[in-house]
Structures are given as structure tokens and as C-alpha cells.
Amino acid sequence: MAENKGMNDYDESSIRSLDWREHIRLRPGMYIGKLGDGSSMDDGIYVLLKEVIDNCIDEHTMGHGKQVEIELKDGQVRVRDFGRGIPLGKVVDVVSKINTGAKYDSNVFQKSVGLNGVGTKAVNALSNIFTVKSFREGKMKMAEFEKGHLIKEHKETPTKEQNGTEIFFIPDNTVFKHYKYIEEYIENQLWNYCYLNAGLMIYFNGKKFISKNGLLDLLERKTNVDEIRYPIIHLKGSDIEIALTHSNDYGEEIYSFVNGQHTTQGGTHQQAFREAFVKTVRDFYKKDYEASDIRQSIVAAVSIRVVEPVFESQTKTKLGSQNVDVNGPSVKSFMQDFLARELDNYLHRNPTIAEAIKKRIEQSEHERKELSGIKKIANERAKKANLHNRKLRDCKIHFDDVAEGKNKLELETKRLESTIFITEGDSASGSITKARNVDSQAVFSLKGKPLNCFGMSKKIVYENEEMNLLQHALNIEQGIEGLRYNNIVIATDADVDGMHIRLLIMTFFLQFFPDLVRNGHVYILDTPLFRVRDKKETIYCYSEQEKRDAVQKLSGKPEITRFKGLGEISPSEFAGFIGEDMRKEPVLLAGEAHIQKLLEYYMGKNTPQRQEFIINNLRIELDAIVETEI
């Protein structure tokens, strides 16, 4: 009788090779980052879309095709470009063979977004259905796949279609569970493509996206003329473009791009810009200003193009390249030389703008000095408050602890999974604390309603104990680079008081830490309002309509429970609502939304316009309820 293999046995039979499909499906995070359900802008379904569009943009960058068409309906995606089209004999290989593509030929794609030939293969492997069509010189070639497996390779046929490539895919719902596309995320992504490729036309579900002035258009869309301190400075050079201004908001708002890729986590080029801007300003004014005072309230967009960029992950959200070219200048010196020349010249030619920048810096300097004494007292008070025992139930993830031997990818994956719930009251925080995943989920408990801080200076953050402890828990006092948790989830009751607390927390973030919202870190927890059950089945319902559907589905007269608050939901039940299938709605800022106007409208004095809005929407809601009941 053969002996059973022990768990620690390690021999030739322990080694196996995975083909490309198996590896992508087994380790999707290596290729597309975190999976998610579409509620976060960096979830996998958006990466799939981006990988397909990137190829269209690369064609446009190389001078082929001025238009891209995108259709999205019921989770099904179609992307059509009008470039050269994939060579017909390589249609199958390009989307199904790793290390196959034109981007290895530097003469064809000098400064493209991706160079490793993985993108569309990952989309193929992670889609239930994936179809590729290439139109080239009067002929069309088509191939169909399921989860990366070739189902049918069609013969070439004549066509009158323009040259180009069309990709159709449906994400695999066994990988991306309960996913949904949020169109605001996609539209923001498409605008970025247009800003970086002036003249490119993108159609998304029939809506046209185009930019004539590049990054100048980006900043004009992201700012309000009433909120910026001086007209936007727009500088362009060979392989570099910069737009910048200062606003009245707190923090730094920097949008950085490499070869058309939005590097949401920055990288060497963004850091180079931050340092070069400080040095250029100091040299111009001949004064050794604090770096934080110079960059406080800056709004900037930075785009560079480099040969064969090196990113720190497959999702290309952080640039690691040190040089612009293999034998060219460093990114740092390239950026420094450009700003030292172009920005310095601009400020000498525009003394009014130079004076406005100086005033903004000196205002920041004054505010910082005024806060210094208060900050010291507040920090000491936070330590005495014993934050981690009294207010914060922390999770076990420690991103800065590399001593355990975790590699960068593993640490980044864990960071992306980390969540902090902000809740109010002992019962609610108690339920979440007992139900949470202690490895990745933390809980911060508020005491009563937060202060409405609209219109207040940052001084209040340090004077108010709750706000001070919250910023320490999140580790955002010096900016969001040190943000301890990737997902900040506001968890309040679904009643009037809960809604009010939710608004007050969002006001705090938007007033003092707007980057948290702009970068997609803030969410609202969606918890069930009702539990409908009979002897066989239990259904949790998140709306009146879901409750009615559940009652119809279950036989007889099911038991209906209305949850009035989070504290009423038992920890065993709560665990199901904050696990893998957690429903959370992102707090989104529309592209044209301007923070101070939003806050003034919703959190300022009770204006007639707001009263009218509330009354009109209340009528609509009541009419809908009455109609449904009938």
C-alpha cells in the first residue's frame, strides 16, 4: 500500500507549469491589481477597459486613427479604433500569446503606454466572452474566445469597414462578483485620454469627448475661476507639458501622467515636479521658503513621455523609471531644467502672476506658523487620549513593516484591501467591531455628531478633539501620502440623524482633506433596511422595492424586520454585509463640481435654492412611493 504524501513532501511531482490563461486566472492581481466590484476607480473591470483603450491610444500617438468608439451596456463592452488594424495573420496570437506584440519593436512604438504585451491577454483570460476583429486593407479577420480559450477562428472576409480594431468583452462574473460599471469613473478616464491627446475624439455611448488645449483644459475643468488665485500657467515642451495654479483649498492636487497613462500613485516624475517647482520658486524669489508653503493649495497637471517606461506594477499607476531615455537625462534633471527655464521665464514676463504666487505662499507660511503651537498641543493631547484603545480598533495590516519579508506587490495588495469604518455610537461600533475582518478592517468610533466645519480654518481640526483624533487615525496630517487605510467607509444609520452625521463627516473631508475624495478613498456603507424571511429562506433588502419583491418571492406571510439602526443588526448578520459582498457607494465629485460651491450649497446658510431643491425632491420621492403602493 502506497504511503500518503505528507504536507511537507517536496519532490518533482510538486512542480507544475501553468499556461498563460491559468496563471492570469489564478493570480489576477499580478496583472490587473485588485478585483473589486466596480465601486472603486482602480477596480479590475476598469483596468480591463483601460488595457483595451490603451492600445487604441498608442495607435493614435503613432499617427494612426483620430477616433475611438466605446459602447457599454449591461456590463458588455465594445471598443473600436480606426488605426492600422492588427496584421490579419496575427490576430489570434496578439490576444492570446504572452510576449507577442508590436511593442517590442521600438521603431513602431517609441513611447507607448505598455511594452510587455500582457494587457489584452489579461482581458481575454478574465472575460466570459472575448471577441477581436481586425479590419485591414479591405479584409476582416475575427476570432472568438471564452475565458482565454479560442472557440472559433473565422476565415478572412471582404469588408468595406475602415481600417482598425474592434474588441468586445464581457468580464467573467465568477471573477468579478456582483460588478457594475460606474460611468463617472469611465468618463473621467476618457477625459484624461483626451487631455493628453489634443484632437483625439472619443465617443462613449454616443457622448463626444475632445480636448483642444490639453492639460490647460484639464485644470479649467477641475477648478473654478472664482477659486483660483491667478490664471492657469500652461507650459509645453518636447515630451513634457505642465499646467498649474494655486487655489484656496488645502493640500496638493497633482494629476500626473506618463505616456498617456494616469499615474494615480505618482512616481519619479511627480516627485521630480514637486521638488523642481520648489527649487524654481525659491530661486526666482531668492528666498528659502518652506517647501510645504510653496506647494500648499497647488493644483497642477504634469505629463511626460519617456522611452520604455518602468512601472512598479502591471496596472501602471506609479512610475519607477529614473531616466527619460536609456542614455538620456534623469527624470529629475529633465523636469528641473524645464521648469528652471520655462517657469522662470514665464514669471519674469508675468509679474502680476508672480506677485499672486508670492502672496499665496506667504499666506500659507502665516497659517503654518499660526498653527504650529496648536498642533504641538493637539498632538500631545492625541497621545494622551490613547487613540488606539479608546477610539480606534485597528487592523493587523502594517504597510511600513517590511521586516516580515513581504515583497512590494504583496504589501501593495494588502494596502489596497485595507478598510476603516467610521461610525457613531457604542452599539453600532460594537456590532462592526465584532463582525469585521481583523486582518484588514479597522473601526473608528465617533462620539456624537461631528462639528459642521464648513468655512472654518484648519485650526479647528486641531482644536476639536474628534477631528484631531480622526486625522491621526488616518495618518493624514501631512497629506494623504501617508494614508493608513485605502478605503474609508462611513457607516451610519439610514435615518435622518445618520444622514446628517454622514454629511458632516464628508464636509470635514472635503473642507480639509479633499484629496481623499478626489482620489476615490471615501465610501458610504450600504446596509439593509429590511430582513424578510420564512422558514426556508432569508432575504436582506436595501430598499422598499427590494422588500416588496422579497415578499412576493417568499410563500405565505413572511416575517419582516425593519432595521432602525446598525446596532440592531447582530454581529453574525453584520459579517455578511461587510465581507466580500459588501455594498458601498463611492463619494464622487463630478468633473465640473467645485468643492466650495458644493459645501456652501449643502452645508452653508439655509438658502431659498436649497429649500426649493429639498421640497421638489421630496415631492418626487413621495409621488414615487404612492405610485408604487398603488
SULPE-V34518 format. One record per run of one state. SS is the DSSP state (A for helix, B for strand, O for the rest). FROM is the first residue (numbers start at 0). TO is the last residue. If there is no record, write none. Layout:
BEGIN
SS&FROM&TO  SS&FROM&TO
END
This chain:
BEGIN
O&0&10  A&11&13  O&14&18  A&19&25  O&26&27  A&28&31  O&32&42  A&43&60  O&61&65  B&66&72  O&73&74  B&75&80  O&81&86  A&87&95  O&96&100  A&101&103  O&104&117  A&118&124  O&125&125  B&126&135  O&136&137  B&138&145  O&146&147  B&148&152  O&153&155  B&156&157  O&158&162  B&163&170  O&171&181  A&182&194  O&195&199  B&200&203  O&204&205  B&206&208  O&209&213  A&214&221  O&222&226  B&227&227  O&228&231  B&232&236  O&237&238  B&239&246  O&247&251  B&252&257  O&258&259  B&260&261  O&262&265  B&266&266  A&267&284  O&285&289  A&290&294  O&295&296  B&297&303  O&304&309  B&310&310  O&311&317  B&318&318  O&319&321  B&322&322  O&323&328  B&329&329  A&330&348  O&349&349  A&350&383  O&384&385  A&386&389  O&390&390  B&391&392  O&393&400  A&401&403  O&404&406  A&407&416  O&417&417  B&418&423  O&424&424  A&425&434  O&435&439  B&440&445  O&446&457  A&458&462  O&463&463  A&464&473  O&474&478  A&479&481  O&482&485  B&486&490  O&491&494  A&495&511  O&512&512  A&513&517  O&518&520  B&521&524  O&525&528  B&529&532  O&533&536  B&537&540  O&541&542  A&543&552  O&553&557  B&558&561  O&562&564  A&565&567  O&568&569  A&570&576  O&577&582  B&583&585  O&586&593  A&594&602  O&603&606  A&607&628  O&629&629
END
